[in-house]
Amino acid sequence: MVKPTTIWTKVPLSNPANRKLSLQTLLIVPFVIQIFAAVGLTGYLSFRNGQKAINELANRLSSEVSDRIDQHLDTYLAAPKQINQINADAIKLGQLNLQDLPKVGHFFWKEMQIFNVGYIFYVSAQGEYAGSGYFLDPGKVSIDELSANTKGKNHSYKTDRQGNRTHLDYVYDYEPRNELVYKQAIRSGKPIWSKITNWEAFPEILSIGSGYPIYNNNSLQGVFGVDIRLSQISDFLQKIAVSSSGKIFIVERDGMLVASSSQEHPFKITNKKAERINAVNSSDILIKSTATYLKKTFGSFREITENHNLQFTEKGRRQFVRTAPWQDKFG
């Protein structure tokens, strides 16, 4: 009989080195996790607080600039109404005789030396006309007259430093009663802003006009008017201090550009006629992208009825936008 053999194998329960490694791991890993969590949370909170601070700063600066622009516009676009009121008062005080068109033109020339506008004029109900302002030469103020003395044609005169007529510059057929500002003023019977339109005799010029109808015993005498060229409003916006990368632009409710602080004109010349540009078709990338974003966000510029602070991303860069509707009592 064979006696069974028993084999014993001694297996250690644990290796001291393994115990040591496990203990180190148990002690270190939680600390590492806590450190990463603390650093990550701190970074996230710092980033979020930083973004919040940036947003608040951008919104505050945008609001300040917007308020400053509103104040500038209030002042700048008050000038045409003030000029018309001054001229209407001059008639009542006997300082301006509408039958003496040469003196009326010279009176307007003096006003052009004070006010930053494009053109000042008077159109009688019979179609006679006197005016002074800039035509094709933005540096020279001319005086214009259309009357029986000019045989029914518009005569445009160059002037000297005292506003005296020096020589006849242009002679052309002209019906001043076809101007939109004249038609809208007599239709409304009160001071108005006209729609933006081309000049009748110089269609390469776009302007907005302030009209003021004059009555004598409820009978229409004529209309005083002041034009501001769109290019002048752009020049005005370019002088308002904003950030080097910021832009200001004004659009009508249909999206058509009125003016901007960029070097782009709010119109293009086609066949010697100025044609307006929609903001979403602007050649200025920032204006185009902003207008496109606003139209997509609101559906239409007509829906922007109050101030908004907005932001969007353009080519990986955040753009902060401030919308601010502007209107005076004349519309």
Backbone hydrogen bonds in HBPLUS format (Angstrom, degrees):
<---DONOR---> <-ACCEPTOR-->    atom                        ^
c    i                          cat <-CA-CA->   ^        H-A-AA   ^      H-
h    n   atom  resd res      DA  || num        DHA   H-A  angle D-A-AA Bond
n    s   type  num  typ     dist DA aas  dist angle  dist       angle   num
A0018-ASN N   A0015-ASN O   2.80 MM   3  5.00 114.4  2.24 101.5 118.7     1
A0019-ARG N   A0015-ASN O   2.87 MM   4  6.26 155.1  1.93 158.1 166.2     2
A0020-LYS N   A0016-PRO O   2.93 MM   4  6.15 155.0  2.00 142.4 149.1     3
A0021-LEU N   A0017-ALA O   2.88 MM   4  6.20 157.6  1.93 149.9 155.4     4
A0022-SER N   A0018-ASN O   2.93 MM   4  6.11 163.0  1.96 151.7 156.1     5
A0023-LEU N   A0019-ARG O   2.99 MM   4  6.15 154.8  2.05 145.8 152.7     6
A0024-GLN N   A0020-LYS O   2.98 MM   4  6.25 156.8  2.04 148.8 154.8     7
A0025-THR N   A0021-LEU O   2.90 MM   4  6.11 161.7  1.93 149.0 154.6     8
A0026-LEU N   A0022-SER O   2.83 MM   4  6.02 161.2  1.87 147.3 152.9     9
A0027-LEU N   A0023-LEU O   2.93 MM   4  6.11 142.8  2.08 140.8 150.8    10
A0028-ILE N   A0024-GLN O   2.74 MM   4  5.88 160.9  1.77 156.6 161.7    11
A0029-VAL N   A0025-THR O   2.97 MM   4  5.66 159.2  2.02 145.1 151.4    12
A0031-PHE N   A0028-ILE O   2.99 MM   3  5.32 115.1  2.42 106.6 122.6    13
A0032-VAL N   A0028-ILE O   2.91 MM   4  6.20 158.2  1.96 159.0 166.3    14
A0033-ILE N   A0029-VAL O   2.88 MM   4  6.12 165.4  1.90 160.6 164.4    15
A0034-GLN N   A0030-PRO O   2.85 MM   4  6.05 157.9  1.90 145.2 151.8    16
A0035-ILE N   A0031-PHE O   2.79 MM   4  6.03 155.5  1.85 147.6 154.8    17
A0036-PHE N   A0032-VAL O   2.84 MM   4  6.11 169.5  1.85 156.8 159.0    18
A0037-ALA N   A0033-ILE O   2.81 MM   4  5.97 160.7  1.85 149.0 155.3    19
A0038-ALA N   A0034-GLN O   2.75 MM   4  5.91 157.7  1.80 146.8 153.3    20
A0039-VAL N   A0035-ILE O   2.78 MM   4  6.00 166.2  1.80 155.5 159.4    21
A0040-GLY N   A0036-PHE O   2.77 MM   4  5.85 165.5  1.79 150.3 155.2    22
A0041-LEU N   A0037-ALA O   2.80 MM   4  5.88 162.3  1.83 147.0 152.5    23
A0042-THR N   A0038-ALA O   2.83 MM   4  5.91 158.9  1.87 144.4 151.2    24
A0043-GLY N   A0039-VAL O   2.79 MM   4  5.96 158.8  1.84 148.3 154.8    25
A0044-TYR N   A0040-GLY O   2.81 MM   4  6.00 158.2  1.86 147.6 153.9    26
A0045-LEU N   A0041-LEU O   2.81 MM   4  6.00 168.1  1.82 152.8 156.2    27
A0046-SER N   A0042-THR O   2.79 MM   4  5.91 155.4  1.85 145.5 153.4    28
A0047-PHE N   A0043-GLY O   2.80 MM   4  5.96 158.3  1.84 146.0 152.4    29
A0048-ARG N   A0044-TYR O   2.74 MM   4  5.97 165.7  1.76 153.2 157.6    30
A0049-ASN N   A0045-LEU O   2.79 MM   4  5.88 163.4  1.82 147.2 152.4    31
A0050-GLY N   A0046-SER O   2.72 MM   4  5.80 148.4  1.82 141.2 151.4    32
A0051-GLN N   A0047-PHE O   2.77 MM   4  6.01 158.4  1.81 151.6 157.0    33
A0052-LYS N   A0048-ARG O   2.89 MM   4  6.07 155.8  1.95 144.4 151.8    34
A0053-ALA N   A0049-ASN O   2.82 MM   4  6.02 155.0  1.89 143.7 150.6    35
A0054-ILE N   A0050-GLY O   2.86 MM   4  6.09 156.5  1.91 147.5 154.2    36
A0055-ASN N   A0051-GLN O   2.83 MM   4  6.03 162.7  1.86 150.3 155.1    37
A0056-GLU N   A0052-LYS O   2.89 MM   4  6.09 162.0  1.92 148.6 153.8    38
A0057-LEU N   A0053-ALA O   2.89 MM   4  6.04 158.8  1.93 146.9 153.0    39
A0058-ALA N   A0054-ILE O   2.79 MM   4  5.96 166.6  1.81 154.1 158.2    40
A0059-ASN N   A0055-ASN O   2.85 MM   4  5.98 162.4  1.88 149.8 154.9    41
A0060-ARG N   A0056-GLU O   2.94 MM   4  6.05 155.0  2.00 142.6 149.8    42
A0061-LEU N   A0057-LEU O   2.88 MM   4  6.09 165.2  1.90 154.5 158.4    43
A0062-SER N   A0058-ALA O   2.85 MM   4  5.96 159.5  1.89 147.5 154.0    44
A0063-SER N   A0059-ASN O   2.89 MM   4  6.02 155.0  1.95 143.8 150.5    45
A0064-GLU N   A0060-ARG O   2.96 MM   4  6.20 155.3  2.02 146.3 153.0    46
A0065-VAL N   A0061-LEU O   2.91 MM   4  6.15 164.3  1.93 153.5 157.4    47
A0066-SER N   A0062-SER O   2.84 MM   4  5.95 159.6  1.88 146.3 152.9    48
A0067-ASP N   A0063-SER O   2.89 MM   4  6.08 159.6  1.93 147.6 152.5    49
A0068-ARG N   A0064-GLU O   2.98 MM   4  6.22 153.3  2.06 143.8 151.5    50
A0069-ILE N   A0065-VAL O   2.86 MM   4  6.14 153.6  1.93 151.8 159.1    51
A0070-ASP N   A0066-SER O   2.94 MM   4  6.22 159.8  1.98 150.9 156.2    52
A0071-GLN N   A0067-ASP O   3.03 MM   4  6.30 158.0  2.08 146.5 151.8    53
A0072-HIS N   A0068-ARG O   2.94 MM   4  6.20 157.5  1.99 147.1 153.5    54
A0073-LEU N   A0069-ILE O   2.81 MM   4  6.04 164.3  1.83 156.8 161.1    55
A0074-ASP N   A0070-ASP O   2.85 MM   4  6.04 159.6  1.90 149.4 155.4    56
A0075-THR N   A0071-GLN O   3.06 MM   4  6.28 155.9  2.12 144.8 150.6    57
A0076-TYR N   A0072-HIS O   2.73 MM   4  5.91 175.3  1.74 160.5 162.2    58
A0077-LEU N   A0073-LEU O   2.84 MM   4  5.65 166.9  1.86 148.2 152.7    59
A0078-ALA N   A0075-THR O   3.29 MM   3  5.24 152.4  2.37  97.7 105.7    60
A0079-ALA N   A0076-TYR O   3.40 MM   3  5.85 152.8  2.48 106.1 112.5    61
A0082-GLN N   A0078-ALA O   3.00 MM   4  6.23 153.8  2.07 153.8 162.2    62
A0083-ILE N   A0079-ALA O   2.89 MM   4  6.13 159.1  1.93 160.6 166.0    63
A0084-ASN N   A0080-PRO O   3.09 MM   4  6.32 166.5  2.10 149.8 152.7    64
A0085-GLN N   A0081-LYS O   3.03 MM   4  6.19 154.7  2.09 142.8 150.0    65
A0086-ILE N   A0082-GLN O   2.85 MM   4  6.08 157.0  1.90 150.3 156.7    66
A0087-ASN N   A0083-ILE O   2.97 MM   4  6.23 160.2  2.01 153.6 158.4    67
A0088-ALA N   A0084-ASN O   2.93 MM   4  6.14 155.1  1.99 145.8 152.8    68
A0089-ASP N   A0085-GLN O   2.90 MM   4  6.08 157.8  1.95 148.7 154.8    69
A0090-ALA N   A0086-ILE O   2.89 MM   4  6.09 143.9  2.02 141.7 152.3    70
A0091-ILE N   A0087-ASN O   3.23 MM   4  6.52 141.8  2.39 140.6 148.5    71
A0092-LYS N   A0088-ALA O   3.33 MM   4  6.69 161.8  2.36 145.6 149.3    72
A0093-LEU N   A0089-ASP O   2.95 MM   4  6.18 147.2  2.06 149.1 158.2    73
A0095-GLN N   A0090-ALA O   2.78 MM   5  4.94 137.1  1.96 158.9 161.9    74
A0096-LEU N   A0090-ALA O   3.22 MM   6  5.38 130.7  2.47 123.9 118.1    75
A0094-GLY N   A0091-ILE O   3.02 MM   3  5.09 157.4  2.08 104.9 111.8    76
A0100-ASP N   A0097-ASN O   3.00 MM   3  5.59 155.5  2.06 116.7 123.9    77
A0104-VAL N   A0100-ASP O   3.04 MM   4  6.33 151.1  2.13 147.8 156.8    78
A0105-GLY N   A0101-LEU O   2.89 MM   4  6.07 162.1  1.92 156.1 159.0    79
A0106-HIS N   A0102-PRO O   3.07 MM   4  6.33 151.2  2.16 140.7 148.4    80
A0107-PHE N   A0103-LYS O   2.84 MM   4  6.03 151.3  1.92 146.1 154.0    81
A0108-PHE N   A0104-VAL O   3.01 MM   4  6.33 155.0  2.07 149.3 155.4    82
A0109-TRP N   A0105-GLY O   2.97 MM   4  6.24 147.6  2.08 140.0 149.5    83
A0110-LYS N   A0106-HIS O   3.09 MM   4  6.43 152.0  2.17 147.0 152.6    84
A0111-GLU N   A0107-PHE O   3.22 MM   4  6.59 150.7  2.31 141.8 149.7    85
A0112-MET N   A0108-PHE O   2.93 MM   4  6.26 144.8  2.05 148.1 158.3    86
A0113-GLN N   A0110-LYS O   3.15 MM   3  5.32 142.6  2.30  99.4 109.8    87
A0114-ILE N   A0111-GLU O   2.98 MM   3  5.27 151.3  2.06 107.3 116.4    88
A0115-PHE N   A0111-GLU O   2.99 MM   4  6.19 167.2  2.00 166.5 169.2    89
A0118-GLY N   A0227-ASP O   2.82 MM 109  5.37 145.0  1.94 152.0 157.3    90
A0134-TYR N   A0118-GLY O   3.02 MM  16  5.85 163.6  2.04 171.0 174.9    91
A0119-TYR N   A0227-ASP O   3.17 MM 108  5.01 143.3  2.32 137.9 135.8    92
A0227-ASP N   A0119-TYR O   2.81 MM 108  5.01 158.6  1.86 142.2 149.6    93
A0120-ILE N   A0132-SER O   2.92 MM  12  5.49 163.4  1.94 156.2 161.3    94
A0132-SER N   A0120-ILE O   2.86 MM  12  5.49 151.1  1.95 158.4 166.9    95
A0121-PHE N   A0225-GLY O   2.92 MM 104  5.29 160.4  1.96 153.9 154.1    96
A0225-GLY N   A0121-PHE O   2.96 MM 104  5.29 153.5  2.03 149.2 146.6    97
A0122-TYR N   A0130-ALA O   2.78 MM   8  5.38 148.0  1.88 163.2 170.0    98
A0130-ALA N   A0122-TYR O   3.05 MM   8  5.38 155.5  2.12 149.9 155.5    99
A0123-VAL N   A0223-VAL O   2.98 MM 100  5.33 157.8  2.03 145.8 153.0   100
A0223-VAL N   A0123-VAL O   2.80 MM 100  5.33 151.2  1.89 148.3 157.9   101
A0124-SER N   A0128-GLU O   2.87 MM   4  5.19 165.2  1.89 145.0 150.1   102
A0127-GLY N   A0124-SER O   2.98 MM   3  5.19 161.9  2.01 108.4 114.2   103
A0125-ALA N   A0221-GLN O   2.82 MM  96  5.50 146.8  1.93 138.3 132.1   104
A0129-TYR N   A0146-LEU O   2.85 MM  17  4.86 159.2  1.90 146.2 148.1   105
A0146-LEU N   A0129-TYR O   2.87 MM  17  4.86 155.6  1.93 142.0 139.9   106
A0131-GLY N   A0144-ASP O   3.05 MM  13  5.01 153.3  2.13 133.9 133.9   107
A0144-ASP N   A0131-GLY O   2.77 MM  13  5.01 167.4  1.79 146.1 146.2   108
A0133-GLY N   A0142-SER O   3.17 MM   9  5.55 146.2  2.29 135.3 145.1   109
A0142-SER N   A0133-GLY O   2.91 MM   9  5.55 163.8  1.94 155.8 150.4   110
A0140-LYS N   A0137-ASP O   3.26 MM   3  5.74 170.1  2.27 118.6 121.5   111
A0143-ILE N   A0157-TYR O   3.09 MM  14  5.26 154.9  2.15 141.6 149.5   112
A0157-TYR N   A0143-ILE O   2.79 MM  14  5.26 172.2  1.80 158.8 161.6   113
A0145-GLU N   A0155-HIS O   2.96 MM  10  5.38 151.0  2.04 146.9 156.2   114
A0155-HIS N   A0145-GLU O   2.86 MM  10  5.38 171.7  1.87 154.8 156.8   115
A0150-THR N   A0147-SER O   3.11 MM   3  5.28 139.6  2.28  98.7 109.5   116
A0152-GLY N   A0147-SER O   3.05 MM   5  5.45 171.8  2.05 154.2 152.0   117
A0151-LYS N   A0148-ALA O   3.10 MM   3  4.86 160.5  2.14 102.2 105.4   118
A0153-LYS N   A0150-THR O   3.20 MM   3  5.65 165.2  2.22 114.5 119.0   119
A0154-ASN N   A0172-TYR O   2.90 MM  18  5.46 154.4  1.97 166.7 161.9   120
A0172-TYR N   A0154-ASN O   3.16 MM  18  5.46 154.4  2.23 143.0 150.8   121
A0156-SER N   A0170-TYR O   2.93 MM  14  4.99 166.6  1.95 148.2 148.8   122
A0169-ASP N   A0156-SER O   2.69 MM  13  5.53 162.3  1.72 158.8 164.7   123
A0170-TYR N   A0156-SER O   3.21 MM  14  4.99 156.6  2.27 130.3 136.2   124
A0158-LYS N   A0167-HIS O   3.03 MM   9  5.66 162.6  2.06 169.5 167.0   125
A0166-THR N   A0158-LYS O   2.77 MM   8  5.56 171.2  1.78 143.7 145.9   126
A0160-ASP N   A0164-ASN O   3.00 MM   4  5.54 144.1  2.13 143.9 155.0   127
A0163-GLY N   A0160-ASP O   3.10 MM   3  5.31 161.2  2.14 108.5 114.0   128
A0178-ASN N   A0175-GLU O   3.00 MM   3  5.80 165.1  2.02 124.7 128.7   129
A0179-GLU N   A0176-PRO O   3.10 MM   3  5.57 162.8  2.13 111.7 117.1   130
A0182-TYR N   A0179-GLU O   3.14 MM   3  5.50 125.2  2.46 104.7 117.5   131
A0183-LYS N   A0179-GLU O   3.20 MM   4  6.57 163.9  2.22 154.5 158.5   132
A0184-GLN N   A0180-LEU O   2.87 MM   4  6.04 167.6  1.89 159.3 162.5   133
A0185-ALA N   A0181-VAL O   3.05 MM   4  6.00 149.4  2.15 136.6 144.6   134
A0186-ILE N   A0182-TYR O   3.14 MM   4  6.38 167.7  2.16 155.5 157.3   135
A0187-ARG N   A0183-LYS O   3.04 MM   4  6.09 142.6  2.18 139.1 150.0   136
A0188-SER N   A0184-GLN O   3.00 MM   4  6.09 151.4  2.08 140.9 147.3   137
A0189-GLY N   A0185-ALA O   2.83 MM   4  5.84 147.0  1.93 143.9 154.0   138
A0192-ILE N   A0211-GLY O   3.01 MM  19  5.35 153.0  2.08 142.5 150.2   139
A0211-GLY N   A0192-ILE O   2.91 MM  19  5.35 153.0  1.98 147.3 155.5   140
A0194-SER N   A0209-GLY O   2.71 MM  15  5.16 164.2  1.73 156.0 159.8   141
A0197-THR N   A0207-SER O   3.05 MM  10  5.83 161.5  2.09 162.9 163.4   142
A0207-SER N   A0197-THR O   3.03 MM  10  5.83 162.9  2.06 157.6 160.5   143
A0199-TRP N   A0205-ILE O   3.01 MM   6  5.78 148.3  2.11 156.0 160.9   144
A0205-ILE N   A0202-PHE O   2.99 MM   3  5.89 162.5  2.02 130.9 133.5   145
A0274-ALA N   A0203-PRO O   3.00 MM  71  6.29 172.3  2.01 131.2 131.3   146
A0230-LEU N   A0206-LEU O   3.09 MM  24  6.00 158.9  2.14 137.7 139.8   147
A0208-ILE N   A0228-ILE O   3.00 MM  20  5.54 157.0  2.05 151.1 153.9   148
A0228-ILE N   A0208-ILE O   2.99 MM  20  5.54 159.1  2.03 152.9 159.2   149
A0210-SER N   A0226-VAL O   2.81 MM  16  5.21 158.3  1.85 148.9 156.1   150
A0226-VAL N   A0210-SER O   3.01 MM  16  5.21 143.4  2.15 136.7 147.9   151
A0212-TYR N   A0224-PHE O   2.85 MM  12  5.06 150.0  1.94 154.3 153.6   152
A0224-PHE N   A0212-TYR O   2.91 MM  12  5.06 167.6  1.92 147.6 144.0   153
A0214-ILE N   A0222-GLY O   2.81 MM   8  5.39 167.7  1.82 156.8 154.6   154
A0221-GLN N   A0214-ILE O   2.76 MM   7  5.43 171.2  1.77 148.7 150.9   155
A0216-ASN N   A0219-SER O   2.78 MM   3  5.08 158.6  1.82 141.5 147.6   156
A0219-SER N   A0216-ASN O   3.03 MM   3  5.08 152.7  2.11 101.9 110.5   157
A0232-GLN N   A0229-ARG O   3.04 MM   3  5.19 131.3  2.29  98.2 111.1   158
A0233-ILE N   A0229-ARG O   3.32 MM   4  6.79 147.5  2.43 145.2 153.1   159
A0234-SER N   A0230-LEU O   3.11 MM   4  6.47 154.6  2.18 149.7 156.5   160
A0235-ASP N   A0231-SER O   2.99 MM   4  6.24 155.6  2.06 141.2 147.9   161
A0236-PHE N   A0232-GLN O   2.94 MM   4  6.17 150.8  2.03 142.0 150.1   162
A0237-LEU N   A0233-ILE O   2.95 MM   4  6.26 154.0  2.02 147.1 153.3   163
A0238-GLN N   A0234-SER O   2.98 MM   4  6.22 149.1  2.08 150.3 158.5   164
A0239-LYS N   A0236-PHE O   3.20 MM   3  5.48 147.7  2.31 103.6 112.8   165
A0240-ILE N   A0237-LEU O   3.16 MM   3  5.39 159.2  2.21 106.7 113.1   166
A0246-GLY N   A0243-SER O   3.03 MM   3  5.00 155.7  2.09 103.5 111.3   167
A0261-SER N   A0248-ILE O   2.80 MM  13  5.28 146.8  1.91 158.8 161.2   168
A0250-ILE N   A0259-ALA O   2.83 MM   9  5.35 167.3  1.85 155.7 157.7   169
A0258-VAL N   A0250-ILE O   2.80 MM   8  5.36 166.6  1.82 154.9 150.3   170
A0252-GLU N   A0256-MET O   2.93 MM   4  5.45 161.5  1.96 151.3 156.0   171
A0255-GLY N   A0252-GLU O   2.91 MM   3  5.32 161.2  1.95 116.6 120.9   172
A0279-ALA N   A0255-GLY O   2.87 MM  24  5.85 175.3  1.88 164.3 163.1   173
A0257-LEU N   A0277-ILE O   2.85 MM  20  5.84 173.5  1.86 163.7 164.7   174
A0277-ILE N   A0266-PRO O   3.31 MM  11  5.83 144.4  2.44 141.2 134.2   175
A0268-LYS N   A0275-GLU O   2.80 MM   7  5.28 155.6  1.86 147.1 153.4   176
A0275-GLU N   A0268-LYS O   2.71 MM   7  5.28 162.4  1.74 156.4 162.6   177
A0270-THR N   A0273-LYS O   2.84 MM   3  5.24 169.3  1.85 150.1 148.7   178
A0273-LYS N   A0270-THR O   3.02 MM   3  5.24 142.4  2.16 105.1 116.2   179
A0281-ASN N   A0278-ASN O   2.84 MM   3  5.37 157.6  1.89 117.9 125.6   180
A0282-SER N   A0279-ALA O   3.19 MM   3  5.11 163.1  2.22 107.9 108.5   181
A0288-LYS N   A0284-ASP O   2.89 MM   4  6.04 167.4  1.91 162.0 166.2   182
A0289-SER N   A0285-ILE O   2.90 MM   4  6.02 169.4  1.91 153.4 156.1   183
A0290-THR N   A0286-LEU O   2.96 MM   4  5.98 156.4  2.02 143.8 150.8   184
A0291-ALA N   A0287-ILE O   2.90 MM   4  5.99 165.5  1.92 150.6 155.0   185
A0292-THR N   A0288-LYS O   2.94 MM   4  6.08 156.8  1.99 147.1 154.0   186
A0293-TYR N   A0289-SER O   2.93 MM   4  6.07 155.8  1.99 141.2 147.9   187
A0294-LEU N   A0290-THR O   2.89 MM   4  6.15 162.5  1.92 153.7 158.1   188
A0295-LYS N   A0291-ALA O   2.94 MM   4  6.09 160.7  1.98 147.2 152.7   189
A0296-LYS N   A0292-THR O   2.97 MM   4  6.11 154.5  2.03 145.2 152.3   190
A0297-THR N   A0293-TYR O   2.85 MM   4  6.00 152.5  1.92 147.6 155.7   191
A0298-PHE N   A0294-LEU O   2.88 MM   4  5.96 169.6  1.90 154.5 156.6   192
A0299-GLY N   A0295-LYS O   2.71 MM   4  4.99 133.2  1.93 128.9 140.5   193
A0303-GLU N   A0300-SER O   3.11 MM   3  5.58 156.7  2.17 109.6 116.2   194
A0304-ILE N   A0301-PHE O   3.15 MM   3  5.47 163.5  2.18 109.5 114.6   195
A0308-HIS N   A0323-THR O   3.21 MM  15  5.19 146.6  2.32 127.4 134.0   196
A0323-THR N   A0308-HIS O   2.97 MM  15  5.19 158.1  2.02 145.3 152.4   197
A0310-LEU N   A0321-VAL O   2.81 MM  11  4.95 169.5  1.82 149.1 152.8   198
A0321-VAL N   A0310-LEU O   2.76 MM  11  4.95 175.1  1.76 139.3 140.4   199
A0312-PHE N   A0319-GLN O   2.99 MM   7  5.36 149.4  2.08 143.1 152.6   200
A0319-GLN N   A0312-PHE O   2.67 MM   7  5.36 161.0  1.70 169.5 176.0   201
A0314-GLU N   A0317-ARG O   2.81 MM   3  5.27 165.7  1.83 151.0 151.3   202
A0317-ARG N   A0314-GLU O   3.14 MM   3  5.27 160.5  2.18 106.5 112.4   203
A0331-GLY N   A0328-ASP O   3.00 MM   3  5.39 162.3  2.03 116.3 119.5   204
